[in-house]
Amino acid sequence: MAAGAGAGAQFVDRVVLHVQAGHGGNGCASVHREKFKPLGGPDGANGGRGGDVILEVDSNAASLLDYHRRPHRKATNGRPGQGGHRTGANGGDVILPVPDGTVVKDARGEVLADLVGEGTRFVVAEGGHGGLGNAALATAKRKAPGFALLGEPGEERDVVLELKSVADVALVGFPSAGKSSLIAALSAAKPKIADYPFTTLVPNLGVVSAGEHTFTVADVPGLIEGASEGRGLGLEFLRHIERSSTLAHVLDCATMEPGRDPVSDFEVIENELKAYDRVLGDRPLSDRPRIVVLNKVDVPDARELAEMVRPEFEKRGLRVFEVSAASHEGLRELSFAMAAMVEEFRAALPPAEPTRIVLRPAPVGGDAEFEVKRTGDNEYLITGAKPVRWLRQTDFANEEAVGYLADRLAKLGVEQALAKAGAEPGATVLIGTQEESIVFDWQPEISADAEGGTGPRGTDRRLDGYL
């Protein structure tokens, strides 16, 4: 979501980011040659690793605007290996700075990472591994492989970035209740201020000092009755107060709108906060400590109204402060009360974890190495992380590479699993997914005799007549 924030500026707190990690470089198939030593052994090196796409919390990042404008980000590929044991260079990582408090979700809405704290990192797309060169594939029986493995593709995915402001105190209240003016008076922040609804189209944050204590304050723009159901602007910004330890109800004691008064305004906002709790889980907003701020008491009628309604809030066990953002009356007392509540919350927190954390998405494929599923008449689908990965590494234009793949699948137990599942010679075998797979004709009479079928370099006798 993007909203205007003053002339020419934009604030964005939700974007869809398309990321592509770098592909791994291909391995090299090479044989060392020099005078009088025509076959000096394999010397093809491995390909380089593809670059990662990394999100990193940076205090200089204020919003997600840059990713709204340029939502596609790609890391560079690894370089292929070369002869003479020269390993390909790794691809360069792409580090994307994000604001403190950014939540990363996948396309289904599941949270992948919650990035809080300067320098916290999340690898959002992992680069592909480089392919092995023939020097790494050489064995006692296969002394000079005539093939190498292909580099693996880098991870490609779409993720949703949502910004949840990291503020200690959240100011809640109707539009034009004076929240922005209060932040401006308490801190050095300079929000846009005017006397009409929805002046504030972005969450405003300010840093407040009270004695030896420093804390941050944020407001929620456009919170009105029905906001939790999508009315007004409040629902778009409620996420910005989820991390706050304290809520401050800012109530307009000088409003001239019919049917409104501080008590009814308070009850409307409380109902909206409770309605929003259904999406928060463990720590709902309705459980946060709160105070009441009766604002605009510099207006004579407003001061009189504040004195009338104050006992009603105190009866509910709430601390009440009569203030004026315009004249600064009562602000010192209010700031010290907020600081005390914030410090009480901080003191109750468990010891801080290290701030620099690298998270990676969970591996695909689960615990099982592979699974065989019958999908039709003598048709079978093989799924699993290893078989799919090995397919991506195979150069199907090279018989020896295909034979090597057959050996790997046999060692994994795929041949036995197919026979156990009832597959007959000539069965159609798909490896991958039903939407994206490579198709084979299963011929069990072709022995998976580990490395025993190799012929001249780049060929495999077992595949004569089948490729």
Residue pairs with C-beta under 8 A, 6 or more apart in sequence:
1 12
1 13
1 14
1 236
2 10
2 11
2 12
2 65
2 68
3 10
3 11
3 12
3 201
3 202
3 233
3 236
4 10
4 11
4 201
4 202
5 11
5 192
5 201
5 202
6 192
10 63
10 65
10 68
11 62
11 63
11 65
11 201
11 202
11 203
12 63
12 64
12 65
12 67
12 68
13 63
13 64
13 162
13 163
13 203
13 236
13 237
13 239
13 240
14 64
14 160
14 161
14 162
14 163
15 64
15 67
15 68
15 71
15 160
15 161
16 71
16 158
16 159
16 160
16 161
17 67
17 71
17 73
17 96
17 124
17 158
17 159
17 160
17 161
18 71
18 72
18 73
18 157
18 158
19 53
19 73
19 74
19 124
19 125
19 155
19 156
19 157
19 158
19 159
20 53
20 72
20 73
20 74
20 75
20 125
20 154
20 155
20 156
21 50
21 51
21 52
21 53
21 74
21 75
21 125
21 126
21 127
21 128
21 154
21 155
21 156
22 49
22 50
22 51
22 52
22 74
22 75
22 76
22 77
22 78
22 91
22 92
22 127
22 128
22 154
23 50
23 77
23 78
23 91
23 127
23 128
23 151
23 152
23 153
23 154
24 47
24 48
24 49
24 50
24 77
24 78
24 127
24 128
24 129
24 130
24 131
24 151
24 152
24 153
24 154
25 46
25 47
25 48
25 49
25 50
25 77
25 78
25 79
25 80
25 81
25 88
25 89
25 91
25 130
25 131
25 151
26 47
26 80
26 81
26 88
26 130
26 131
26 148
26 149
26 150
26 151
27 44
27 45
27 46
27 47
27 80
27 81
27 130
27 131
27 132
27 133
27 134
27 136
27 137
27 148
27 149
27 150
27 151
28 44
28 45
28 46
28 47
28 80
28 81
28 82
28 83
28 88
28 133
28 134
28 148
29 42
29 44
29 133
29 134
29 145
29 146
29 147
29 148
30 42
30 43
30 44
30 82
30 83
30 84
30 133
30 134
31 39
31 40
31 41
31 42
31 43
31 44
31 134
31 144
32 39
32 40
32 41
32 42
32 43
32 83
32 84
33 39
33 40
34 40
39 144
41 135
41 138
41 143
41 144
42 133
42 134
42 135
42 137
42 138
42 143
42 144
42 145
43 83
43 84
43 85
43 135
44 81
44 82
44 83
44 133
44 134
44 135
44 148
45 81
45 82
45 83
45 84
45 85
45 86
45 87
45 88
45 133
45 135
46 81
46 87
46 88
46 130
46 131
46 132
46 133
46 136
47 78
47 79
47 80
47 81
47 87
47 88
47 130
47 131
47 133
47 151
48 78
48 79
48 80
48 81
48 87
48 88
48 89
48 90
48 91
48 130
49 78
49 90
49 91
49 127
49 128
49 129
49 130
50 75
50 76
50 77
50 78
50 90
50 91
50 127
50 128
50 129
50 130
50 151
50 152
50 153
50 154
51 75
51 76
51 77
51 78
51 90
51 91
51 92
51 93
51 94
51 127
51 154
52 75
52 93
52 94
52 123
52 125
52 126
52 127
53 73
53 74
53 75
53 93
53 94
53 96
53 123
53 124
53 125
54 93
54 94
54 95
54 96
54 121
54 122
54 123
54 124
55 96
55 98
55 102
55 104
55 113
55 115
55 121
55 122
55 124
55 161
56 95
56 96
56 97
56 98
56 119
56 120
56 121
56 122
57 97
57 98
57 99
57 100
57 102
57 115
57 116
57 117
57 118
57 119
57 120
57 121
58 97
58 98
58 99
58 118
59 100
59 118
60 97
61 97
61 98
61 99
62 99
63 99
63 163
64 98
64 99
64 102
64 161
64 163
67 73
67 96
67 161
73 94
73 96
74 94
75 91
75 92
75 93
75 94
75 125
75 127
75 154
76 91
76 92
76 94
77 91
77 151
77 154
78 88
78 89
78 90
78 91
78 127
78 128
78 130
78 151
79 88
79 89
79 90
79 91
80 88
80 151
81 87
81 88
81 130
81 131
81 133
81 148
82 88
85 135
87 130
88 130
90 127
90 130
91 127
91 154
93 127
96 124
98 115
98 161
98 163
99 163
100 115
100 116
100 117
100 118
100 166
101 115
101 116
101 163
101 164
101 165
101 166
101 243
102 115
102 161
102 162
102 163
102 164
103 111
103 113
103 114
103 115
103 161
103 162
103 163
103 164
104 111
104 112
104 113
104 114
104 115
104 122
104 124
104 159
104 160
104 161
105 111
105 112
105 159
105 160
105 161
105 162
106 112
106 157
106 158
106 159
106 160
107 157
107 158
107 159
107 160
109 160
112 122
112 124
112 159
112 359
112 361
113 122
113 124
113 359
115 121
115 122
116 166
116 243
117 355
117 356
117 357
118 355
119 355
119 356
120 355
120 356
120 357
121 356
121 357
121 358
121 359
122 358
122 359
123 358
123 359
123 360
123 361
124 157
124 159
124 361
125 154
125 155
125 156
125 157
126 154
126 155
126 360
126 361
127 154
127 155
128 151
128 152
128 153
128 154
128 155
129 151
129 152
130 151
130 152
131 148
131 149
131 150
131 151
131 152
131 393
132 148
132 149
132 393
133 148
134 144
134 145
134 146
134 147
134 148
137 145
137 147
137 148
137 149
137 404
138 144
138 145
139 451
141 450
141 451
141 452
142 451
142 454
144 457
145 400
145 404
145 457
146 398
146 400
146 456
146 457
146 458
146 459
147 395
147 398
147 400
147 401
147 404
147 458
148 395
148 401
149 393
149 394
149 395
149 401
150 392
150 393
150 394
150 395
151 393
152 389
152 392
152 393
153 392
155 361
162 239
163 239
163 240
164 239
164 240
164 242
164 243
165 203
165 205
165 218
165 240
165 241
165 243
166 216
166 243
167 205
167 216
167 217
167 218
167 240
167 241
167 243
167 244
168 215
168 216
168 217
168 244
168 245
168 246
168 338
168 342
168 345
169 208
169 215
169 216
169 217
169 218
169 244
169 245
169 246
169 247
169 248
169 338
169 341
169 342
170 217
170 218
170 219
170 220
170 240
170 241
170 244
170 246
170 247
170 248
171 179
171 182
171 183
171 217
171 218
171 219
171 220
171 248
171 250
171 293
172 179
172 219
172 220
172 223
172 241
172 247
172 248
172 249
172 250
172 269
172 273
173 179
173 223
173 249
173 250
173 251
173 252
173 265
173 269
174 223
174 224
174 252
174 255
174 260
174 265
174 268
174 269
175 197
175 198
175 199
175 200
175 221
175 222
175 223
175 224
175 232
176 195
176 196
176 197
176 199
176 252
176 255
177 250
177 251
177 252
177 255
177 265
177 295
178 250
178 252
178 295
178 296
178 325
179 200
179 204
179 219
179 220
179 250
180 191
180 192
180 193
180 199
180 200
180 204
180 219
181 193
181 295
181 325
181 326
182 219
182 250
182 293
182 295
182 323
182 325
183 189
183 191
183 204
183 205
183 206
183 217
183 218
183 219
184 190
184 191
184 193
184 206
184 325
185 325
185 326
185 328
185 331
186 206
186 208
186 217
186 331
186 334
186 335
187 206
187 207
187 208
187 217
188 206
188 207
189 204
189 205
189 206
189 207
191 200
191 204
192 199
192 200
193 199
197 222
198 221
198 222
198 232
198 233
200 219
200 221
200 222
201 221
201 222
201 233
202 221
203 218
203 219
203 220
203 221
203 237
203 240
204 218
204 219
204 221
205 216
205 217
205 218
206 216
206 217
206 218
207 214
207 215
207 216
207 217
208 214
208 215
208 216
208 217
208 335
208 338
208 339
209 335
210 335
210 336
210 338
210 339
211 336
211 339
213 339
213 342
213 343
215 338
215 339
215 342
217 248
217 338
218 240
218 241
218 244
219 250
220 234
220 237
220 238
220 240
220 241
221 233
221 234
221 237
222 232
222 233
222 234
222 236
222 237
223 232
223 233
223 234
223 237
223 238
223 269
223 272
224 231
224 232
224 234
224 268
224 272
225 231
225 268
225 271
225 272
226 232
226 272
227 233
227 234
227 235
227 238
227 272
228 234
228 235
228 238
228 272
228 275
228 276
229 235
229 275
234 272
235 276
238 276
241 247
241 285
242 280
242 283
242 285
244 288
245 288
245 289
245 341
245 342
245 345
245 346
246 288
246 289
246 290
246 291
246 338
246 341
246 342
246 345
247 273
247 285
247 288
247 289
247 290
247 291
248 290
248 291
248 292
248 293
248 338
249 266
249 269
249 290
249 291
249 292
249 293
250 293
250 295
251 262
251 265
251 266
251 292
251 293
251 294
251 295
252 260
252 262
252 265
252 295
252 296
253 262
253 294
253 295
253 296
253 297
253 299
253 302
253 303
253 305
253 306
253 309
254 295
254 296
254 299
254 301
254 302
254 305
255 261
255 265
261 305
261 309
262 294
262 305
262 306
262 309
263 309
263 312
263 313
266 292
266 313
270 286
273 285
273 286
274 284
274 285
274 286
276 285
277 284
277 285
277 286
289 341
289 345
290 318
291 318
291 319
291 320
291 321
291 337
291 338
291 341
292 313
292 318
292 319
292 320
292 321
293 321
293 323
293 334
294 306
294 309
294 310
294 320
294 321
294 322
294 323
295 323
295 324
295 325
296 302
296 324
296 325
296 326
297 303
297 306
297 322
297 323
297 324
297 329
297 330
298 324
298 326
298 327
298 329
303 322
306 322
307 322
310 320
310 322
313 320
314 320
319 337
321 330
321 333
321 334
321 337
322 329
322 330
323 329
323 330
323 331
323 334
324 330
325 331
363 385
364 385
365 383
365 384
365 385
365 386
365 388
368 384
369 384
369 385
369 386
369 412
370 382
370 383
370 384
370 386
370 387
370 412
370 413
370 414
370 417
371 382
371 383
371 384
372 380
372 381
372 382
372 414
372 417
372 418
372 420
372 421
373 380
373 381
373 382
373 383
374 380
374 381
374 421
374 422
375 381
375 430
375 434
376 428
378 423
378 424
378 426
378 427
378 428
379 427
379 428
379 429
379 430
380 418
380 421
380 423
380 427
380 428
380 429
380 430
380 442
381 429
381 430
381 431
381 432
381 433
381 434
381 437
382 414
382 418
382 429
382 430
382 431
382 432
383 431
383 432
383 433
386 412
387 409
387 412
387 414
387 431
388 431
388 432
390 405
390 408
390 409
391 405
391 431
391 432
391 438
394 401
394 402
394 404
394 405
395 401
396 402
398 458
399 458
399 459
399 460
399 463
399 467
400 454
400 457
400 458
400 459
400 460
402 460
402 463
402 467
403 453
403 454
403 460
403 462
403 463
406 446
406 448
406 462
407 448
407 450
407 451
409 415
409 448
410 448
410 450
411 448
411 450
415 444
415 448
418 427
418 429
418 442
418 444
419 444
423 429
423 442
425 442
425 443
425 444
425 445
426 441
426 442
426 443
427 441
427 442
428 439
428 440
428 441
428 442
429 439
429 440
429 441
429 442
430 437
430 438
430 439
430 440
431 437
431 438
431 440
432 438
441 466
443 466
446 462
446 463
446 466
447 453
447 462
449 462
453 460
453 461
453 462
453 463
454 460
454 461
455 461
